[in-house]
Amino acid sequence: MSNCLFCKIIAGEIPSTKVYEDDTVLAFRDIAPQAPTHILVIPKTHIGSVAEITAENSAVVAHIFEVIAAIAKAEGLKNGYRVVSNCGDDAGQTVHHLHYHILGGKKLAVEMA
């Protein structure tokens, strides 16, 4: 999608600090980190949110979770980490391209808004 921020990052039009990349997935550091480790993992194929996961694209999501586990290990997140995906405006999704936040590197608060 031509106006999608994450599609522009994938295309190299907007710089990012890459942590991982393959043919299917890109992972990069969040520009406004909420934890010492805050990495976004996105599919290179545009999927709007969790609500758009289907039987046809779910293999991409499975691969994303394999990548998340590998990144967490490489980042040394031995004591745990959080994986978050906001789905829709009411949940706080600001970029409508499926993405997962990896948050860790400190003890995270347990709270629900």
DRENPA-3360 file (N, C-alpha, C; in nm, 2 decimals, always signed):
BEGIN
1 = MSNCLFCK = +0.08/-0.12/+0.00/+0.00/+0.00/+0.00/+0.09/+0.12/+0.00 ~ +0.06/+0.21/-0.09/+0.15/+0.33/-0.11/+0.16/+0.43/+0.01 ~ +0.06/+0.44/+0.09/+0.06/+0.53/+0.20/+0.09/+0.47/+0.33 ~ +0.12/+0.34/+0.34/+0.15/+0.27/+0.46/+0.29/+0.29/+0.51 ~ +0.30/+0.34/+0.63/+0.44/+0.37/+0.69/+0.53/+0.24/+0.68 ~ +0.47/+0.13/+0.73/+0.56/+0.01/+0.73/+0.59/-0.04/+0.59 ~ +0.50/-0.03/+0.50/+0.53/-0.07/+0.36/+0.64/+0.02/+0.30 ~ +0.65/+0.15/+0.34/+0.76/+0.24/+0.30/+0.89/+0.19/+0.37;
9 = IIAGEIPS = +0.88/+0.15/+0.49/+1.00/+0.10/+0.56/+1.05/-0.03/+0.49 ~ +0.96/-0.12/+0.45/+1.00/-0.24/+0.38/+1.06/-0.21/+0.25 ~ +1.01/-0.11/+0.18/+1.06/-0.07/+0.05/+1.19/+0.01/+0.06 ~ +1.23/+0.05/+0.18/+1.36/+0.12/+0.20/+1.34/+0.27/+0.18 ~ +1.22/+0.32/+0.16/+1.19/+0.46/+0.15/+1.21/+0.54/+0.28 ~ +1.19/+0.47/+0.39/+1.21/+0.53/+0.52/+1.31/+0.44/+0.59 ~ +1.41/+0.50/+0.65/+1.52/+0.42/+0.72/+1.46/+0.36/+0.85 ~ +1.53/+0.25/+0.89/+1.50/+0.18/+1.01/+1.63/+0.11/+1.06;
17 = TKVYEDDT = +1.63/+0.08/+1.19/+1.74/+0.01/+1.25/+1.70/-0.14/+1.25 ~ +1.74/-0.21/+1.14/+1.70/-0.35/+1.12/+1.77/-0.44/+1.23 ~ +1.69/-0.53/+1.27/+1.73/-0.64/+1.37/+1.74/-0.77/+1.29 ~ +1.64/-0.79/+1.20/+1.63/-0.92/+1.13/+1.55/-0.89/+1.00 ~ +1.59/-0.97/+0.89/+1.52/-0.96/+0.77/+1.54/-1.09/+0.69 ~ +1.43/-1.13/+0.63/+1.43/-1.24/+0.54/+1.33/-1.21/+0.43 ~ +1.30/-1.31/+0.35/+1.20/-1.28/+0.23/+1.06/-1.25/+0.28 ~ +1.03/-1.29/+0.40/+0.89/-1.28/+0.45/+0.87/-1.17/+0.56;
25 = VLAFRDIA = +0.97/-1.15/+0.64/+0.96/-1.07/+0.76/+1.07/-0.96/+0.77 ~ +1.03/-0.85/+0.83/+1.13/-0.75/+0.87/+1.11/-0.72/+1.02 ~ +1.22/-0.71/+1.09/+1.22/-0.67/+1.23/+1.31/-0.55/+1.25 ~ +1.26/-0.45/+1.32/+1.35/-0.33/+1.35/+1.31/-0.27/+1.48 ~ +1.40/-0.18/+1.53/+1.39/-0.12/+1.66/+1.28/-0.01/+1.65 ~ +1.20/+0.00/+1.75/+1.10/+0.10/+1.76/+1.16/+0.24/+1.78 ~ +1.11/+0.34/+1.72/+1.17/+0.48/+1.73/+1.13/+0.54/+1.86 ~ +1.03/+0.49/+1.93/+0.99/+0.55/+2.06/+0.98/+0.43/+2.16;
33 = PQAPTHIL = +1.09/+0.37/+2.20/+1.08/+0.25/+2.28/+1.01/+0.27/+2.41 ~ +0.93/+0.17/+2.44/+0.86/+0.16/+2.57/+0.93/+0.07/+2.67 ~ +1.04/+0.01/+2.63/+1.12/-0.08/+2.72/+1.26/-0.08/+2.66 ~ +1.36/-0.12/+2.74/+1.49/-0.13/+2.69/+1.51/-0.20/+2.56 ~ +1.43/-0.31/+2.54/+1.43/-0.38/+2.41/+1.29/-0.36/+2.36 ~ +1.27/-0.29/+2.25/+1.14/-0.27/+2.19/+1.16/-0.28/+2.04 ~ +1.12/-0.40/+1.98/+1.14/-0.43/+1.84/+1.01/-0.46/+1.78 ~ +0.99/-0.41/+1.66/+0.87/-0.44/+1.58/+0.90/-0.55/+1.48;
41 = VIPKTHIG = +0.81/-0.64/+1.47/+0.82/-0.75/+1.37/+0.70/-0.74/+1.28 ~ +0.73/-0.73/+1.15/+0.62/-0.71/+1.05/+0.63/-0.80/+0.93 ~ +0.52/-0.84/+0.87/+0.53/-0.92/+0.75/+0.56/-0.82/+0.63 ~ +0.63/-0.87/+0.53/+0.66/-0.79/+0.42/+0.53/-0.78/+0.33 ~ +0.44/-0.87/+0.34/+0.31/-0.86/+0.27/+0.22/-0.78/+0.35 ~ +0.15/-0.68/+0.29/+0.06/-0.60/+0.37/-0.06/-0.68/+0.42 ~ -0.07/-0.69/+0.55/-0.19/-0.74/+0.62/-0.23/-0.63/+0.72 ~ -0.35/-0.59/+0.72/-0.39/-0.47/+0.79/-0.38/-0.49/+0.94;
49 = SVAEITAE = -0.41/-0.60/+1.00/-0.41/-0.63/+1.14/-0.44/-0.77/+1.17 ~ -0.44/-0.81/+1.29/-0.48/-0.95/+1.33/-0.61/-0.99/+1.27 ~ -0.70/-0.89/+1.26/-0.84/-0.92/+1.20/-0.83/-0.97/+1.06 ~ -0.72/-0.94/+0.99/-0.71/-0.98/+0.85/-0.63/-1.11/+0.83 ~ -0.60/-1.18/+0.94/-0.53/-1.31/+0.92/-0.63/-1.42/+0.88 ~ -0.59/-1.49/+0.77/-0.67/-1.59/+0.71/-0.60/-1.72/+0.69 ~ -0.67/-1.82/+0.65/-0.60/-1.95/+0.62/-0.49/-1.93/+0.51 ~ -0.51/-1.83/+0.42/-0.42/-1.81/+0.31/-0.29/-1.74/+0.36;
57 = NSAVVAHI = -0.30/-1.66/+0.46/-0.18/-1.58/+0.51/-0.13/-1.62/+0.65 ~ -0.19/-1.72/+0.71/-0.15/-1.76/+0.85/-0.01/-1.82/+0.86 ~ +0.04/-1.87/+0.75/+0.18/-1.93/+0.75/+0.28/-1.82/+0.78 ~ +0.25/-1.70/+0.73/+0.34/-1.58/+0.75/+0.34/-1.55/+0.90 ~ +0.22/-1.55/+0.96/+0.21/-1.53/+1.11/+0.29/-1.63/+1.19 ~ +0.28/-1.76/+1.15/+0.35/-1.86/+1.22/+0.50/-1.84/+1.21 ~ +0.55/-1.79/+1.09/+0.69/-1.76/+1.07/+0.73/-1.64/+1.16 ~ +0.64/-1.54/+1.17/+0.67/-1.43/+1.25/+0.70/-1.47/+1.39;
65 = FEVIAAIA = +0.62/-1.56/+1.45/+0.64/-1.61/+1.59/+0.77/-1.69/+1.60 ~ +0.81/-1.76/+1.50/+0.94/-1.83/+1.50/+1.05/-1.72/+1.51 ~ +1.04/-1.62/+1.43/+1.13/-1.51/+1.43/+1.14/-1.44/+1.56 ~ +1.02/-1.41/+1.62/+1.01/-1.35/+1.75/+1.09/-1.43/+1.85 ~ +1.08/-1.56/+1.86/+1.15/-1.64/+1.95/+1.30/-1.63/+1.93 ~ +1.34/-1.63/+1.80/+1.49/-1.62/+1.77/+1.54/-1.48/+1.81 ~ +1.47/-1.38/+1.78/+1.51/-1.24/+1.82/+1.52/-1.23/+1.97 ~ +1.42/-1.28/+2.04/+1.43/-1.27/+2.19/+1.55/-1.34/+2.24;
73 = KAEGLKNG = +1.58/-1.45/+2.19/+1.70/-1.52/+2.23/+1.83/-1.44/+2.20 ~ +1.84/-1.39/+2.08/+1.95/-1.31/+2.03/+1.97/-1.18/+2.11 ~ +1.86/-1.13/+2.16/+1.86/-1.00/+2.24/+1.89/-1.03/+2.39 ~ +1.90/-1.16/+2.43/+1.93/-1.20/+2.56/+1.81/-1.18/+2.66 ~ +1.69/-1.19/+2.61/+1.57/-1.17/+2.69/+1.54/-1.30/+2.77 ~ +1.63/-1.34/+2.86/+1.62/-1.47/+2.93/+1.51/-1.47/+3.04 ~ +1.48/-1.36/+3.09/+1.39/-1.35/+3.20/+1.24/-1.33/+3.16 ~ +1.22/-1.32/+3.03/+1.09/-1.30/+2.97/+1.08/-1.18/+2.89;
81 = YRVVSNCG = +0.97/-1.17/+2.82/+0.94/-1.06/+2.73/+0.79/-1.06/+2.70 ~ +0.74/-0.95/+2.65/+0.60/-0.94/+2.61/+0.59/-0.93/+2.46 ~ +0.49/-0.99/+2.40/+0.46/-0.98/+2.26/+0.32/-0.92/+2.25 ~ +0.31/-0.80/+2.18/+0.18/-0.73/+2.17/+0.15/-0.69/+2.03 ~ +0.02/-0.71/+2.00/-0.03/-0.66/+1.87/-0.17/-0.59/+1.89 ~ -0.17/-0.46/+1.86/-0.30/-0.39/+1.88/-0.38/-0.41/+1.75 ~ -0.51/-0.43/+1.76/-0.59/-0.46/+1.65/-0.71/-0.36/+1.64 ~ -0.69/-0.26/+1.55/-0.79/-0.16/+1.53/-0.77/-0.03/+1.62;
89 = DDAGQTVH = -0.84/+0.07/+1.58/-0.83/+0.21/+1.64/-0.85/+0.20/+1.79 ~ -0.96/+0.14/+1.83/-1.00/+0.13/+1.97/-0.89/+0.07/+2.06 ~ -0.81/-0.02/+2.00/-0.70/-0.09/+2.07/-0.57/-0.01/+2.07 ~ -0.57/+0.10/+1.99/-0.45/+0.18/+1.99/-0.36/+0.15/+1.87 ~ -0.41/+0.08/+1.77/-0.33/+0.06/+1.65/-0.32/+0.19/+1.57 ~ -0.20/+0.23/+1.55/-0.18/+0.36/+1.48/-0.13/+0.34/+1.34 ~ -0.06/+0.23/+1.31/-0.02/+0.19/+1.18/-0.09/+0.06/+1.14 ~ -0.18/+0.07/+1.04/-0.26/-0.03/+1.00/-0.19/-0.13/+0.90;
97 = HLHYHILG = -0.09/-0.19/+0.96/-0.01/-0.30/+0.89/+0.02/-0.39/+1.01 ~ -0.01/-0.52/+1.00/+0.01/-0.61/+1.11/+0.15/-0.60/+1.16 ~ +0.16/-0.59/+1.29/+0.29/-0.58/+1.35/+0.28/-0.63/+1.50 ~ +0.39/-0.69/+1.54/+0.41/-0.74/+1.68/+0.52/-0.66/+1.74 ~ +0.49/-0.62/+1.87/+0.60/-0.55/+1.95/+0.66/-0.66/+2.03 ~ +0.79/-0.66/+2.04/+0.86/-0.74/+2.14/+0.91/-0.64/+2.24 ~ +0.87/-0.66/+2.36/+0.91/-0.57/+2.47/+0.98/-0.64/+2.58 ~ +1.10/-0.60/+2.62/+1.17/-0.67/+2.73/+1.29/-0.59/+2.78;
105 = GKKLAVEM = +1.37/-0.66/+2.86/+1.49/-0.60/+2.91/+1.47/-0.54/+3.05 ~ +1.35/-0.55/+3.10/+1.32/-0.50/+3.24/+1.19/-0.57/+3.28 ~ +1.16/-0.57/+3.41/+1.04/-0.62/+3.46/+0.93/-0.53/+3.41 ~ +0.83/-0.58/+3.34/+0.72/-0.50/+3.29/+0.60/-0.50/+3.38 ~ +0.54/-0.39/+3.39/+0.42/-0.38/+3.47/+0.31/-0.47/+3.42 ~ +0.23/-0.53/+3.51/+0.11/-0.61/+3.47/-0.01/-0.53/+3.49 ~ -0.07/-0.47/+3.38/-0.19/-0.39/+3.40/-0.27/-0.40/+3.27 ~ -0.39/-0.38/+3.29/-0.49/-0.38/+3.18/-0.56/-0.25/+3.18;
113 = A = -0.56/-0.18/+3.06/-0.63/-0.05/+3.05/-0.78/-0.07/+3.03;
% end
